[in-house]
Each structure stands twice: as structure tokens, then as C-alpha cells.
Amino acid sequence: MESEWWKGAVVYQIYPRSFRDSNGDGIGDLRGIEEKLDHVAGLGADAIWLSPIYPSPNRDFGYDVSDYCAIAPEMGTMADFDRLLAAVHKRGMKLILDQVLAHSSDQHQWFAESQLSADNPKSDWYVWADAKEDGTVPNNWLSAFGGPAWSWNPVRRQYYHHKFLKSQPKLNFHNPDVVSACMDVLRFWLDKGVDGFRLDVANSYLHEAALTDNPPLPRDERSFLDWAHAPRLQRHIHDANMPENEWAMKRVRATMNEYEARLAFGEFSERPEMFGLYAGGAERLHTGYTFDFLEDWSFAPSVFRRYYEELLAPMPELFPCVTFSNHDIVRPVTRWGGGRGDEGLAKLGLTLLLALKGTVLMFEGEELGLPEVDLERHHIKDPVGDLYFPWSKGRDGCRTPMPWERHTHEAGFTAATPWLPIPDYHRERAVDVQQADGNSVLAHARAVVALRKAHPALARGSIRFLDAGEPVLAFEREGEGERLFCVFNLGKKPEPAQFALPKEAGEAVFTLGEVEREGATLKLGARAAVVFRA
């Protein structure tokens, strides 16, 4: 069905600042994206997701929006956007925009008016609260970027809430006028012809109006990541992840349903058990993703099996997204132990990504097997890196510019100095280098996307996991008249692994690495994978 074009689709995420600079200011832009559309289409992508392109003071690099219905000057003009949209559609792809509706920039006109007094027309468009008797913050809510989630405003003599930076005040979704204004933002872009939206922090539209303290995360539930970051030491059940947030997701879906064949998917960065309340079915968001795979550093078979069998199994209406990377996350090759380059690991990850059930979200550079960039202090732009350096360098390491041409100035990204540096170990993996190599990660990425498109069971079929000892991951995909068995050696050691094949396993339709089959015994070398037809 055309209305369900997104199910099983391959969505390529572009971080516009880092894709391609067309005007020599060191920052990627819309014309630069248009110049490189054939690269994305050549991968076999069905859609493109653009990180924010709206005017912003760039405290959080576009995720602090100062005007929801305009184009950032550094990105181009609205005419550039219209031309880009037409060019995407001409190539048979869809265009999805990021929408950041949980909060705005403190430079948005809405906030400029809201902060003036407690009785103006937009006074409660944001979350304001009185100080405690001693002047301290209203409650214990912590910002995801560190410190209290409240900042003092000397004009109103009140605190305002911000789940992230103090320059990102939280919009008040308890106010129906705010909700209506946000739905009109969606309609503005839908009327222009965009095909859908990715909703930033979609779990945090609603907060508890009583401003109750968040409880602590029990000590026996705390991981290393939790201990390393104070906001993760509390359960975010009152500042976000509310059952009432379902209502906000339904309002978005109702707006989407005013148009034909549009998609809304959400980012659910906390409490994945709430996922099914916010997405799936006819009334909630079409789909979404959690951080279960994004924050995984183990690459263990149990991580993938547990996600589908324990989290998703009780949500039969939900067709999920599947993703290993984005603009906020350490690149997967590095996260899984591949260092500055491991082509075998990159290929294995791409094969698994395209074989799992879900709408695939692939971040720019993943098709090249790019590792995380280890930046020096003076290069750090991300506020998270600025806060925690050197213990955490923030998110800039995955946001460095795309390397297009190995031997040209700044790898063909810009004629000037790029906003973040491009290291030599990225230049070596440039698009033009891999384009000429039939065994490259890029060639493999195209092959696994083509495999998915050739086998409907991989795109939309069911998934059932097969018992296998570590480090093997094995599952069955079935649907639309075909059945496939997918087997992977996810081991980090350079050792082969064995798996007892089901008797129904027939010919191999795809093989990566060294694979031997002797009767019912399958032997997979390191970084190997195989897909059999039943």
C-alpha cells in the first residue's frame, strides 16, 4: 500500500552541516545536498531524513529552533528547499524533516513574548514555576546536558524548565494554543509536499503539571553510563515519559492523517517500555526507535534477540525502526571495537542492519564504514563535549564532514575550512576511493540494500530468533511467500563459529566472508554472515 511505503523502507539520514558545502563557508547546505543526491539514490535509499534546517542560534546546532517555518541562512533559502524537495521526488525518494517541538530556542519569538510577564497572551506557552522559599529551583529535575533543568528569568522572577540547554526552553503542551501552533508548523511543511517528520525527543512533549520530584534510579539498576552522567541517576517519569504523552502523539498522527501517505516517527530516548504507548496502530505515531541498539557497545547476539522478543513482542501493532547510528551516537564501527577502521565489521553491521525487521535508518557515512573521529579540545563544538571534555568528547566525533574525494581540498566537502576537521583516516575512505573498489564497504552497502529490496521477507516479513550459542545470531524472516534464514558470527575474536542449520535451509542467497557448510553444520569465519532460502 502506498500509505505504508515506509514499512521496511531504507531511510538515509543527512546531517546538513556536514554533508556538502556548496558556497564555501565551511558549512553544509541545501544546494550541497542536492549536488550529492545521486549518491543517496545510488545506495537504493527510499527516503532522506534531514536533521534541522531551520533558523537557529546553533547552541545545539539546529535542535534549538528560532523559527519553525523558515530556512537557516547558512543552509540556503526557501527556494533552495523547494528545488531540493523536487529533486528528491524526481529520483523516486521521499523527504523527511526533523521537527523539534518539545522545546524551542530562547530566541524564538514565542519565548521572547512569554518571558515578558505572567499575564501576556503567551505567558504560559512555556513551563514556568516559582522558586522555593529559599530561591532554589522548583524541584529535582535534571537537564540531560547536566545540572538543574531550571533557569532563572529576572524579568518574570520565575524559573523556566529546559530538559536540555538553558537556551532550549520547554514548550508547554498542556496549553492547547501551543499544541495548535505546533500542528500548524507540521501543516506548513506538509502543504509544501514533504513526506513526513522525525520527531525529536518525542517522549518528552508532556510533563507532569504538579512538578513532582523524579525518584532515584535504584542502585541495582544503574549501569556504567548511568553513574557517569548525573541525570541518569533519576527515573524520568514526571518531566517526561508520561502516559499522557500518548495524547500528544495522537494529535500529531491526526494531523498527519489530514494528508495522504505521510509518515511521523519518533525518537524515544528514555524508558523504552513506553514505546508501544506512543507509536503503532492507527492513532499513534506510525513508528519510532529507542536507544537499545544505539547505546549498545557489546554487539552481542543477546542484545538483538532481547529487543525483539522482550520489548517488541507485546506490541504487535508496532512496526519498528531499526538503527545503529545517528548524529548523537558514537559511530558503530568504533563502538563495537573496530578502532579507526574495520571493513569487515562495517560490512557485518550493514548486513545485520538490512536483515533485521524494521524501517532502516542509516546515518551518513555508515555506508563508508567511517569510524568515530577523535577530536582535540580546540575542535569541540558540541555543548556536551564542552561540558565533559576530556572524559567525554560529546557528539562531534560522528558529525564530521562527509569525505567525497580523497585528494581534493578538504576531501571535496568544502572549498574553505570545514566547521569540523576531516581526518586522514576518513579521507582514505572517501566516496571516490570506494566507488572504484568492488570490494569496498560502499559496494557492500549497495549490495545489502539491493538484497533487502529483492526479498520482501527482509523488508516486511516477521522475525523469529533461532537458538544459537554465542557469538552466533540466527533468525528467520518470513513473509509474502518466502522464508529466509539469516546467520551471523558477531564474535570479536578472529575465530570461526558453528551453527546447526534448520533442515529447511536451502541455497544461500547472500554470503559475507568465509562460510562453509557440511550437511547441517554451518561454519562461519570471523565477521561472516549468510542468508539462506528455505
PAKOL-778631 format. One line per field, with one value per residue (C-alpha): x, y negated, z; residue in three letters. Coordinates in nm, 4 decimals. Example, Ala and Ser with C-alpha at 12.3 -4.5 7.8 and 13.67 -1.06 7.14 Angstrom:
2
xx = 1.2300	1.3670
yy = 0.4500	0.1060
zz = 0.7800	0.7140
residuo = ala	ser
***
This chain:
534
xx = 0.0000	0.1300	0.0196	0.2557	0.5532	0.7667	0.7344	1.0689	1.1995	1.5623	1.5841	1.9178	1.9842	2.1704	2.3253	2.3135	2.6034	2.8332	2.7101	2.8331	2.9139	2.8248	2.9103	3.2484	3.1573	3.2642	2.9087	2.6997	2.3834	2.0765	2.2409	2.5220	2.2715	2.1114	2.4521	2.5005	2.1512	2.2669	2.4964	2.1986	1.9762	2.2589	2.2537	1.8936	1.7534	1.3775	1.3794	1.6047	1.5767	1.7276	1.8396	1.7071	1.7438	1.5576	1.6967	1.8794	2.1434	2.3112	2.3696	2.2659	2.3306	1.9782	1.7984	1.7265	1.4835	1.4177	1.1727	0.9910	0.8715	1.1870	1.5276	1.8506	2.0547	2.3624	2.1516	2.0158	1.6730	1.3206	1.3659	1.6660	1.4476	1.1704	1.4218	1.5743	1.2331	1.1525	1.4912	1.4366	1.0929	1.2248	1.4592	1.1722	1.2651	1.0741	1.1887	1.1512	1.2243	1.3314	1.0809	1.1814	0.8502	0.9265	1.1277	1.2338	1.5277	1.5169	1.5471	1.2144	0.9562	0.7220	0.9680	1.0613	0.6972	0.6403	0.9236	0.7942	0.5207	0.2965	-0.0188	0.0626	-0.1018	0.1938	0.2785	0.2138	0.3419	0.6464	0.6872	0.7272	0.7392	0.8054	1.1219	1.1121	1.1069	1.4870	1.5178	1.6229	1.4809	1.1216	1.2130	1.4918	1.4565	1.7945	1.8849	2.0028	2.3041	2.3915	2.2789	1.9273	1.6615	1.5576	1.6944	1.6043	1.4433	1.4934	1.2033	0.9341	1.1226	1.0437	1.2251	1.1613	1.2099	1.4557	1.5226	1.8403	2.0338	1.9093	1.8754	1.6158	1.3067	1.0410	0.7154	0.4030	0.1910	-0.0708	-0.1685	-0.3982	-0.2799	0.0764	-0.0402	-0.2396	0.0573	0.2826	0.0336	0.0236	0.4029	0.3570	0.0877	0.3147	0.5711	0.3162	0.1484	0.4851	0.4944	0.7299	0.6621	0.6961	0.8750	1.1149	1.0080	1.2950	1.2625	0.9042	0.8819	0.9017	0.6198	0.4176	0.5411	0.3554	0.1880	0.2305	0.6110	0.6637	1.0251	1.1629	1.2509	1.6083	1.7065	1.7587	2.1262	2.0949	1.9592	2.2418	2.4885	2.8280	2.6623	2.4211	2.6981	2.8900	2.6061	2.4057	2.0690	2.0663	2.0613	1.6917	1.3897	1.2434	0.8774	0.7494	0.9487	0.8924	0.7730	0.4256	0.1295	-0.0398	0.2260	0.0191	-0.2305	0.0328	0.1368	-0.2262	-0.2566	0.0442	-0.0986	-0.4377	-0.2634	-0.0647	-0.3872	-0.5156	-0.2687	-0.2055	0.0790	0.2770	0.4966	0.5673	0.8241	0.9589	1.2810	1.2231	1.5449	1.4239	1.2047	1.1676	0.8858	0.6636	0.7341	0.4114	0.2014	0.3350	0.3721	0.1988	-0.1583	-0.3955	-0.3941	-0.0403	0.2807	0.3419	0.6667	0.9816	1.3058	1.4589	1.8248	1.8634	2.0871	2.2303	2.3799	2.4993	2.8776	2.8783	2.7458	2.6247	2.3545	2.1511	2.1026	1.9200	1.7197	1.6084	1.4911	1.2521	1.1442	1.1036	1.0417	0.8613	0.6739	0.3951	0.3488	0.2087	0.0739	0.4150	0.6360	0.9631	1.2560	1.5960	1.9102	2.2675	2.3803	2.2780	2.4051	2.4109	2.5894	2.9471	2.9771	2.9077	3.2419	3.4169	3.1510	3.1817	3.5598	3.6739	3.9084	3.9885	3.8744	3.7467	3.5918	3.4804	3.2960	3.1400	3.0126	2.8818	2.6951	2.5369	2.4299	2.2649	2.1010	1.9401	1.8357	1.6562	1.2865	1.2105	1.2322	1.6058	1.7595	2.1130	2.3263	2.5511	2.8931	2.7727	2.7789	3.1514	3.2305	3.3536	3.4947	3.4403	3.6741	3.8920	3.8874	4.1213	3.9848	4.0030	3.7841	3.4954	3.1719	2.9114	2.7899	2.8040	3.1709	3.2382	3.0832	3.2565	3.5837	3.8129	3.6115	3.3504	3.4139	3.0462	2.8817	3.1126	3.3079	3.0186	2.9271	3.2440	3.2002	3.1485	3.4674	3.3793	3.7175	4.0405	4.2870	4.0904	4.0811	3.9077	3.8016	3.5651	3.3353	3.4173	3.6425	3.7049	3.7884	3.5216	3.3350	3.4782	3.8025	3.8265	4.0985	4.3197	4.1614	3.8312	3.9918	4.1193	3.7568	3.6242	3.3392	3.5563	3.8010	3.5279	3.3390	3.6306	3.6578	3.4118	3.5056	3.4562	3.2134	3.0194	2.9815	2.8677	2.6157	2.4582	2.4523	2.2732	2.0170	1.9555	1.9248	1.6556	1.4639	1.4883	1.3421	1.0111	1.0580	1.3555	1.1672	0.8343	0.8341	0.8106	1.1189	1.1756	1.5035	1.6696	1.8626	2.2347	2.5318	2.7363	2.8688	2.6161	2.2977	2.0416	1.6847	1.4161	1.2402	0.9122	0.6534	0.4956	0.5519	0.9154	1.1157	1.4800	1.7348	1.9920	2.3041	2.5823	2.9087	2.9185	3.2293	3.5006	3.7749	3.9133	3.7728	3.5161	3.1806	2.9430	2.5669	2.3322	2.1185	1.7458	1.6750	1.4671	1.7678	1.8269	2.0604	2.2489	2.1258	2.3871	2.7248	2.9725	3.3155	3.4211	3.1265	3.1412	2.8506	2.8851	2.5447	2.3550	2.6662	2.7482	3.0919	3.1275	3.4592	3.5140	3.2855	3.0906	2.7199	2.4943	2.1309	1.9643	1.6401	1.4074
yy = 0.0000	-0.3467	-0.4779	-0.2259	-0.2982	-0.3449	0.0119	0.1761	-0.1297	-0.2430	-0.5990	-0.7788	-1.0453	-1.3579	-1.5941	-1.9011	-2.0936	-1.8052	-1.6667	-1.9068	-2.2796	-2.4487	-2.8116	-2.7967	-2.8947	-2.5613	-2.4590	-2.2125	-2.3449	-2.2549	-2.3089	-2.0817	-1.8110	-1.8498	-1.8105	-1.4727	-1.3255	-1.0695	-0.9197	-0.8607	-0.7353	-0.5055	-0.3374	-0.2390	-0.4641	-0.5128	-0.8336	-1.1047	-1.2413	-1.5860	-1.6985	-2.0521	-2.3132	-2.5956	-2.9257	-2.8672	-3.0343	-2.6921	-2.6481	-2.2879	-2.3077	-2.3269	-2.1481	-2.4906	-2.6336	-3.0081	-2.9927	-2.6720	-2.7900	-2.9259	-2.8111	-2.8866	-3.1404	-2.9166	-2.6379	-2.8473	-2.9815	-2.8523	-2.8420	-2.6122	-2.3906	-2.3756	-2.2788	-2.0129	-1.8652	-1.8450	-1.6845	-1.4214	-1.3373	-1.3248	-1.0457	-0.8483	-0.9187	-1.0763	-1.3718	-1.3689	-1.6682	-1.6771	-1.8538	-1.9778	-2.0521	-1.9614	-2.2834	-2.5878	-2.8251	-3.1011	-3.3317	-3.2185	-3.4951	-3.2828	-3.2776	-3.6436	-3.7258	-3.4615	-3.5862	-3.9450	-3.8885	-3.6314	-3.7669	-3.8233	-3.6068	-3.3677	-3.3727	-3.0028	-2.8809	-2.7577	-2.5820	-2.8458	-2.7913	-2.9915	-2.9428	-2.7679	-2.9932	-2.9989	-3.0827	-2.7374	-2.5513	-2.4211	-2.0500	-1.7966	-1.7588	-1.7411	-1.8542	-1.5880	-1.8127	-1.8387	-2.0494	-2.1539	-2.1568	-2.5066	-2.8542	-3.1826	-3.4621	-3.8010	-3.9681	-3.7226	-3.6364	-3.2753	-2.9670	-2.8141	-2.4454	-2.3099	-1.9410	-2.0223	-2.3517	-2.6620	-2.8122	-2.5441	-2.6298	-2.3599	-2.4262	-2.3734	-2.1056	-2.1453	-2.4675	-2.3914	-2.7040	-2.5674	-2.2353	-2.4060	-2.6233	-2.3168	-2.1301	-2.4318	-2.4034	-2.0474	-2.1594	-2.4337	-2.1758	-1.9122	-2.1682	-2.2203	-1.8492	-1.6941	-1.3270	-1.3130	-1.4004	-1.2587	-1.3923	-1.4826	-1.3562	-1.2546	-1.1026	-1.4438	-1.6547	-1.6293	-1.6893	-1.6461	-1.9782	-1.9261	-1.9238	-1.6261	-1.5255	-1.2389	-0.9335	-0.7978	-0.5118	-0.2097	-0.1359	0.2211	0.0902	-0.1540	-0.0874	-0.2459	-0.5029	-0.5970	-0.6524	-0.8660	-1.1139	-1.2554	-1.2960	-0.9184	-0.8634	-0.9500	-0.7937	-1.0469	-0.9777	-1.3270	-1.5528	-1.3169	-0.9662	-1.0347	-0.8128	-1.1377	-1.1820	-0.9364	-1.2170	-1.4390	-1.1582	-1.1108	-1.4807	-1.4535	-1.1429	-1.3095	-1.5987	-1.3592	-1.1808	-1.5012	-1.4232	-1.1200	-0.8740	-1.0761	-0.9416	-1.0501	-0.8572	-0.9407	-0.9334	-0.7647	-0.8120	-0.7061	-0.4322	-0.2053	-0.0197	-0.3210	-0.2796	-0.0921	-0.3592	-0.6297	-0.4527	-0.1825	-0.1293	-0.3698	-0.6560	-0.6924	-0.7743	-0.5398	-0.4128	-0.5146	-0.3955	-0.3550	-0.3707	0.0010	0.0593	-0.2929	-0.2724	0.0865	0.1324	0.5119	0.6211	0.9313	1.1557	1.1324	0.7564	0.8040	1.1066	0.9443	0.6300	0.8164	1.0939	0.8927	0.5292	0.5530	0.8826	0.7278	0.4559	0.6459	0.3284	0.1626	0.1987	0.0555	-0.1388	0.0270	-0.1826	-0.1541	-0.5173	-0.8807	-1.2331	-1.1800	-0.8456	-0.7158	-0.5528	-0.1776	-0.0556	-0.2324	-0.1420	0.2272	0.2294	0.1690	-0.1155	-0.3546	-0.1178	0.2342	0.3000	0.6488	0.5190	0.2356	0.4821	0.7193	0.4359	0.3206	0.6754	0.7168	0.3738	0.4582	0.8084	0.7147	0.6316	0.2619	-0.0562	-0.1113	-0.4418	-0.4750	-0.7731	-0.9415	-0.7791	-0.4431	-0.3240	-0.4092	-0.2334	-0.5587	-0.5321	-0.7925	-1.0916	-1.1562	-1.5354	-1.7658	-2.0112	-2.3179	-2.1487	-2.0663	-2.2491	-2.0267	-2.1575	-1.8045	-1.7729	-2.1199	-2.0159	-1.6821	-1.7002	-1.5027	-1.2262	-1.2547	-1.4420	-1.4792	-1.4159	-1.5983	-1.2797	-1.1393	-1.4746	-1.5490	-1.6251	-1.3564	-1.2729	-1.2790	-1.2911	-1.1710	-1.4021	-1.7273	-2.0175	-1.9119	-1.5838	-1.7629	-1.8786	-2.2493	-2.4989	-2.6642	-2.5390	-2.2945	-2.3608	-2.0341	-1.8754	-1.5794	-1.3333	-1.1394	-0.8104	-0.9429	-1.0676	-0.7144	-0.6000	-0.8758	-0.8073	-0.8276	-0.5721	-0.3253	-0.3915	-0.2396	0.0678	0.3524	0.4923	0.1671	0.1038	-0.1239	0.1536	0.3850	0.1291	0.1120	0.4897	0.5414	0.2716	0.4485	0.7801	0.6336	0.4990	0.8323	1.0256	0.8995	1.1171	0.8994	0.5749	0.6546	1.0105	1.1422	1.2247	1.5314	1.5979	1.9377	2.0856	2.0463	2.0298	1.7106	1.5464	1.6578	1.4660	1.6506	1.5669	1.6475	1.3855	1.4880	1.3049	1.2538	1.6135	1.6561	1.7685	1.6890	1.7912	1.5274	1.6297	1.4023	1.4507	1.1452	1.2605	1.0055	1.2660	1.3783	1.7256	1.9272	2.0178	2.3043	2.3269	2.6199	2.5231	2.5989	2.8853	2.6497	2.4312	2.4404	2.2428	1.9373	1.6142	1.3924	1.4584	1.2346	1.3628	1.7257	1.9628	2.3428	2.5821	2.9509	3.1146	2.9438	2.7837	2.4262	2.2859	1.9068	1.7257	1.4007	1.1182	1.3688	1.3826	1.5807	1.5739	1.8977	1.9513	2.2070
zz = 0.0000	-0.0884	0.2516	0.4136	0.1869	0.4969	0.6237	0.5611	0.3744	0.3873	0.5233	0.4848	0.7477	0.6413	0.8937	0.6658	0.8224	0.7357	0.4052	0.1363	0.1333	-0.1961	-0.1173	0.0534	0.4087	0.5576	0.6487	0.4520	0.2894	0.0842	-0.2538	-0.1424	-0.0568	-0.3966	-0.5628	-0.3944	-0.4258	-0.6802	-0.4179	-0.1876	-0.4682	-0.5790	-0.2398	-0.3015	-0.0294	-0.0291	0.1719	0.3134	0.6671	0.7149	1.0585	1.1322	0.8599	1.0385	1.1703	1.4965	1.7145	1.6965	2.0677	1.9957	1.6208	1.4869	1.7676	1.9175	1.6637	1.6485	1.3539	1.2624	0.9214	0.7580	0.6355	0.8214	0.6214	0.6313	0.4785	0.1906	0.1025	0.0796	-0.2971	-0.2416	-0.0257	-0.2865	-0.5514	-0.3264	-0.2496	-0.6215	-0.6928	-0.4216	-0.5578	-0.9144	-0.8051	-0.6576	-0.2960	-0.0072	0.2046	0.5843	0.8060	1.1690	1.3936	1.7384	1.9075	2.2693	2.3064	2.1080	2.1178	2.3780	2.0756	1.9313	1.9200	2.1305	2.4195	2.3741	2.4439	2.7107	2.9319	2.9491	3.2065	3.3723	3.2090	2.8407	2.5683	2.5565	2.9247	2.9683	2.6321	2.8229	3.1573	3.4286	3.8040	4.1193	4.3175	4.6518	4.9571	4.9686	4.5974	4.4864	4.1878	4.1952	4.2037	4.1452	3.7684	3.5974	3.2479	3.0039	2.9424	3.3113	3.6089	3.7154	3.4428	3.5511	3.4793	3.6447	3.4461	3.6147	3.4324	3.5384	3.8589	3.7923	3.6734	3.3334	3.2563	2.9978	2.9575	2.7640	2.7453	2.9255	2.5763	2.4920	2.6993	2.7175	2.5339	2.7433	2.5737	2.8482	2.6696	2.3720	2.1905	2.1918	2.0540	1.7795	1.6848	1.6642	1.4481	1.2173	1.1862	1.0622	0.8177	0.6796	0.5661	0.4670	0.2423	0.0734	-0.0059	0.2493	0.3129	0.6869	1.0068	1.2588	1.5981	1.8287	2.1892	2.1235	2.4710	2.6386	2.4954	2.8180	3.1714	3.4969	3.5761	3.9527	3.9048	4.1336	4.2019	3.9926	4.2025	4.2072	3.9811	4.2125	4.2640	4.1400	3.8067	3.7420	3.4623	3.3976	3.1703	3.4486	3.7053	3.4535	3.3983	3.6906	3.5069	3.4544	3.8306	3.8413	3.6740	3.4355	3.4992	3.5816	3.3483	3.0503	2.9573	3.0920	2.9966	2.8930	2.6265	2.4216	2.3729	2.2108	1.9763	1.8785	1.7969	1.5662	1.3983	1.3479	1.1741	0.9549	0.8613	0.7014	0.4208	0.2025	0.2608	0.5149	0.7948	1.1531	1.3542	1.6947	1.8922	2.2274	2.4190	2.7635	2.9132	2.6076	2.7830	2.6986	2.3255	2.2462	2.4146	2.1846	1.8480	1.6465	1.5328	1.3630	1.6144	1.7499	1.5617	1.2710	1.4212	1.6069	1.7591	2.1029	2.2066	2.2799	1.9762	1.9660	2.3145	2.2819	2.2852	2.3075	1.9652	2.1482	1.9945	2.3163	2.2678	1.9388	2.0463	2.3712	2.1902	1.9624	2.1983	2.5173	2.4245	2.0894	2.1267	2.3429	2.0775	1.7752	1.6105	1.6096	1.3028	1.4402	1.3062	1.3264	1.3526	1.4759	1.4346	1.4148	1.4823	1.8620	1.8857	1.8615	1.5188	1.5302	1.3918	1.6799	1.9355	1.8567	1.8831	1.5253	1.6121	1.3290	1.0611	1.0318	0.6930	0.7922	1.0971	0.8951	0.6351	0.9002	1.0744	0.7494	0.6645	1.0036	0.9841	0.6497	0.7618	1.0848	1.0944	1.0791	0.8788	0.8383	0.9496	0.8112	0.9128	0.6563	0.6402	0.7686	0.4080	0.4039	0.7310	0.8835	1.2367	1.5080	1.4861	1.7910	1.8148	2.0044	2.2594	2.0354	1.7742	2.0084	1.9238	2.0930	2.4325	2.5739	2.4800	2.6150	2.9470	2.9948	2.7983	2.8122	2.9795	2.7075	2.3857	2.3044	1.9704	1.7283	1.6515	1.4472	1.2924	1.0963	0.7245	0.4617	0.2675	-0.1028	-0.2799	-0.1249	-0.2947	-0.3255	-0.0804	0.2415	0.0817	-0.1562	0.1241	0.1010	-0.0718	0.2654	0.6157	0.7344	1.0580	1.1935	1.0701	0.8322	0.9414	0.7048	0.8083	0.6725	0.3500	0.2897	0.2939	0.0669	-0.1711	-0.4828	-0.3400	-0.2542	-0.5767	-0.7680	-0.5443	-0.5940	-0.2516	-0.0597	0.2237	-0.0122	-0.2681	0.0100	0.1374	-0.2067	-0.2261	0.1053	0.0263	-0.3050	-0.1197	0.1037	-0.1937	-0.3763	-0.0816	0.0589	0.3674	0.4666	0.4101	0.5759	0.6994	1.0534	1.2579	1.4736	1.6515	1.6467	1.9339	1.8808	2.1104	2.1399	1.9285	1.6648	1.5958	1.3860	1.2903	1.0398	0.8276	0.6658	0.4617	0.1198	0.0149	0.1134	0.4136	0.4820	0.7450	0.8431	1.0369	1.1694	1.3548	1.5822	1.7672	1.8373	1.8290	1.4901	1.5360	1.3402	1.4910	1.4238	1.3905	1.3322	1.0337	1.0230	0.7831	0.5689	0.4836	0.1106	-0.1138	0.0063	-0.1500	0.0140	0.1725	0.3542	0.4496	0.4884	0.5150	0.4938	0.5015	0.5719	0.5895	0.8703	1.0178	0.9227	0.9925	0.9810	0.9850	1.1725	1.0527	0.8382	0.7587	0.5278	0.4200	0.3102	0.1263	0.2854
residuo = met	glu	ser	glu	trp	trp	lys	gly	ala	val	val	tyr	gln	ile	tyr	pro	arg	ser	phe	arg	asp	ser	asn	gly	asp	gly	ile	gly	asp	leu	arg	gly	ile	glu	glu	lys	leu	asp	his	val	ala	gly	leu	gly	ala	asp	ala	ile	trp	leu	ser	pro	ile	tyr	pro	ser	pro	asn	arg	asp	phe	gly	tyr	asp	val	ser	asp	tyr	cys	ala	ile	ala	pro	glu	met	gly	thr	met	ala	asp	phe	asp	arg	leu	leu	ala	ala	val	his	lys	arg	gly	met	lys	leu	ile	leu	asp	gln	val	leu	ala	his	ser	ser	asp	gln	his	gln	trp	phe	ala	glu	ser	gln	leu	ser	ala	asp	asn	pro	lys	ser	asp	trp	tyr	val	trp	ala	asp	ala	lys	glu	asp	gly	thr	val	pro	asn	asn	trp	leu	ser	ala	phe	gly	gly	pro	ala	trp	ser	trp	asn	pro	val	arg	arg	gln	tyr	tyr	his	his	lys	phe	leu	lys	ser	gln	pro	lys	leu	asn	phe	his	asn	pro	asp	val	val	ser	ala	cys	met	asp	val	leu	arg	phe	trp	leu	asp	lys	gly	val	asp	gly	phe	arg	leu	asp	val	ala	asn	ser	tyr	leu	his	glu	ala	ala	leu	thr	asp	asn	pro	pro	leu	pro	arg	asp	glu	arg	ser	phe	leu	asp	trp	ala	his	ala	pro	arg	leu	gln	arg	his	ile	his	asp	ala	asn	met	pro	glu	asn	glu	trp	ala	met	lys	arg	val	arg	ala	thr	met	asn	glu	tyr	glu	ala	arg	leu	ala	phe	gly	glu	phe	ser	glu	arg	pro	glu	met	phe	gly	leu	tyr	ala	gly	gly	ala	glu	arg	leu	his	thr	gly	tyr	thr	phe	asp	phe	leu	glu	asp	trp	ser	phe	ala	pro	ser	val	phe	arg	arg	tyr	tyr	glu	glu	leu	leu	ala	pro	met	pro	glu	leu	phe	pro	cys	val	thr	phe	ser	asn	his	asp	ile	val	arg	pro	val	thr	arg	trp	gly	gly	gly	arg	gly	asp	glu	gly	leu	ala	lys	leu	gly	leu	thr	leu	leu	leu	ala	leu	lys	gly	thr	val	leu	met	phe	glu	gly	glu	glu	leu	gly	leu	pro	glu	val	asp	leu	glu	arg	his	his	ile	lys	asp	pro	val	gly	asp	leu	tyr	phe	pro	trp	ser	lys	gly	arg	asp	gly	cys	arg	thr	pro	met	pro	trp	glu	arg	his	thr	his	glu	ala	gly	phe	thr	ala	ala	thr	pro	trp	leu	pro	ile	pro	asp	tyr	his	arg	glu	arg	ala	val	asp	val	gln	gln	ala	asp	gly	asn	ser	val	leu	ala	his	ala	arg	ala	val	val	ala	leu	arg	lys	ala	his	pro	ala	leu	ala	arg	gly	ser	ile	arg	phe	leu	asp	ala	gly	glu	pro	val	leu	ala	phe	glu	arg	glu	gly	glu	gly	glu	arg	leu	phe	cys	val	phe	asn	leu	gly	lys	lys	pro	glu	pro	ala	gln	phe	ala	leu	pro	lys	glu	ala	gly	glu	ala	val	phe	thr	leu	gly	glu	val	glu	arg	glu	gly	ala	thr	leu	lys	leu	gly	ala	arg	ala	ala	val	val	phe	arg	ala
***
